Amino acid sequence: MSMPAVSTCLAPSCRNQVEGSVGTCPTCGGKMRTPRTVRIAGWVLLVCGVFLAGFMSYLWSLLAPSMAHPGATTGGTTFTGTAEQAETIFTVFAAVIVFGLGSIAYGLWMIVTGRRSIAMMIGVLVLAAALIAISWRAMAVLPG
């Protein structure tokens, strides 16, 4: 059983919700957020999340063998950093992957339902804040 389409007024003073896909708010005349616009935003989130999670996973698989053994030549490559630096880089990679997966999940939710979810939005924002904090910490550990 699918949920009925709901359009929401974008005017902060109104925020009226109307069942169906409505372009103009019947209360204030403002622009409405329709299920179609939510689904488009969902596709953008999905594509960005797949890119982030996929690209970071690829980098991880490419760099992990040499970074797991600092100073040793592995696969023709030598990681010259410390074990702590390698761990920090992997932590940043993991945070980007988790943020990408959160974006994928929220994007899929928006595509399937045509609605936004405040709880899922807060969850993705918390992941973004964690990513920023981890990256900030990494800047203190990594040279340059």
C-alpha positions as CSV (number, residue, x, y, z in Angstrom):
1,M,0.0,0.0,0.0
2,S,1.6,3.3,-1.1
3,M,1.3,6.6,0.8
4,P,-0.7,9.3,-0.9
5,A,1.3,12.1,-2.5
6,V,1.7,15.2,-0.4
7,S,2.9,18.6,-1.5
8,T,4.4,21.0,1.1
9,C,4.6,24.8,0.8
10,L,8.1,26.1,0.8
11,A,7.2,29.4,2.5
12,P,8.6,29.3,6.1
13,S,5.6,31.2,7.4
14,C,3.1,28.8,5.8
15,R,4.4,25.2,5.4
16,N,0.9,24.1,4.4
17,Q,0.6,20.5,3.3
18,V,-1.9,19.4,0.6
19,E,-2.6,15.9,-0.6
20,G,-1.7,15.4,-4.2
21,S,0.9,16.9,-6.5
22,V,0.2,20.7,-6.2
23,G,2.5,23.4,-7.7
24,T,1.0,26.4,-5.9
25,C,0.0,26.7,-2.3
26,P,-3.8,27.2,-1.9
27,T,-3.2,29.1,1.3
28,C,-0.5,31.6,0.5
29,G,0.2,31.2,-3.2
30,G,3.8,30.1,-2.7
31,K,5.7,27.4,-4.5
32,M,5.1,23.8,-3.3
33,R,7.6,21.0,-2.9
34,T,6.0,18.2,-4.9
35,P,6.7,14.5,-4.7
36,R,8.4,14.8,-8.1
37,T,10.9,17.4,-6.8
38,V,11.6,15.2,-3.8
39,R,12.3,12.2,-6.1
40,I,14.7,14.3,-8.2
41,A,16.6,15.3,-5.0
42,G,16.5,11.6,-4.1
43,W,18.2,10.7,-7.3
44,V,20.9,13.4,-6.8
45,L,21.5,12.0,-3.3
46,L,21.6,8.4,-4.6
47,V,24.1,9.3,-7.4
48,C,26.4,11.3,-5.0
49,G,26.3,8.5,-2.4
50,V,27.1,5.8,-4.9
51,F,30.0,7.9,-6.2
52,L,31.4,8.7,-2.7
53,A,31.1,5.1,-1.4
54,G,32.3,3.6,-4.6
55,F,35.3,5.9,-5.2
56,M,36.4,5.7,-1.6
57,S,36.1,1.9,-1.6
58,Y,38.1,1.7,-4.8
59,L,40.9,4.0,-3.3
60,W,40.8,1.9,-0.1
61,S,41.4,-1.3,-2.1
62,L,44.1,0.3,-4.2
63,L,46.0,1.8,-1.3
64,A,45.4,-0.7,1.6
65,P,48.2,-3.2,0.7
66,S,51.0,-0.6,0.8
67,M,49.5,1.4,3.7
68,A,49.1,-1.7,5.8
69,H,52.9,-2.1,5.9
70,P,54.5,1.3,6.2
71,G,58.0,1.5,4.9
72,A,57.8,-1.9,3.0
73,T,57.5,-2.2,-0.7
74,T,54.2,-3.8,-1.6
75,G,53.0,-4.2,-5.1
76,G,55.7,-1.9,-6.3
77,T,54.6,0.9,-4.0
78,T,56.0,2.1,-0.6
79,F,53.9,4.0,1.9
80,T,56.3,6.4,3.7
81,G,54.0,7.5,6.4
82,T,53.6,6.1,9.9
83,A,51.1,3.4,11.0
84,E,49.1,6.1,12.8
85,Q,48.9,8.1,9.6
86,A,47.7,5.1,7.7
87,E,45.1,4.4,10.3
88,T,43.9,8.0,10.2
89,I,43.6,7.9,6.4
90,F,41.6,4.7,6.6
91,T,39.4,6.3,9.2
92,V,38.6,9.2,6.9
93,F,38.0,6.7,4.0
94,A,35.6,4.7,6.3
95,A,33.8,7.9,7.3
96,V,33.3,9.0,3.6
97,I,32.0,5.5,2.8
98,V,29.5,5.5,5.7
99,F,28.4,9.0,4.7
100,G,27.9,7.8,1.1
101,L,25.9,4.8,2.3
102,G,23.7,7.2,4.4
103,S,23.1,9.4,1.3
104,I,22.2,6.3,-0.7
105,A,19.7,5.2,1.9
106,Y,18.1,8.6,2.2
107,G,18.1,9.0,-1.6
108,L,16.3,5.7,-2.0
109,W,13.8,6.7,0.7
110,M,13.0,9.9,-1.2
111,I,12.7,8.1,-4.6
112,V,10.4,5.4,-3.3
113,T,8.2,7.5,-1.1
114,G,8.3,10.9,-2.8
115,R,8.7,12.4,0.7
116,R,11.4,13.8,2.9
117,S,12.2,12.3,6.3
118,I,13.3,14.6,9.0
119,A,14.8,11.6,11.0
120,M,16.8,10.4,7.9
121,M,17.9,14.0,7.1
122,I,19.2,14.4,10.7
123,G,20.9,11.1,10.4
124,V,22.8,12.1,7.2
125,L,23.6,15.5,8.8
126,V,25.0,13.7,11.9
127,L,27.1,11.5,9.5
128,A,28.3,14.7,7.7
129,A,29.3,16.3,11.1
130,A,31.2,13.1,12.1
131,L,33.0,13.2,8.7
132,I,34.0,16.8,9.3
133,A,35.2,16.1,12.8
134,I,37.2,13.0,11.7
135,S,38.7,15.0,8.8
136,W,39.6,17.9,11.2
137,R,41.3,15.4,13.5
138,A,43.2,13.9,10.4
139,M,44.6,17.3,9.6
140,A,46.4,17.4,12.9
141,V,47.9,13.9,12.3
142,L,48.8,14.2,8.7
143,P,51.7,16.4,7.5
144,G,51.2,19.4,5.2
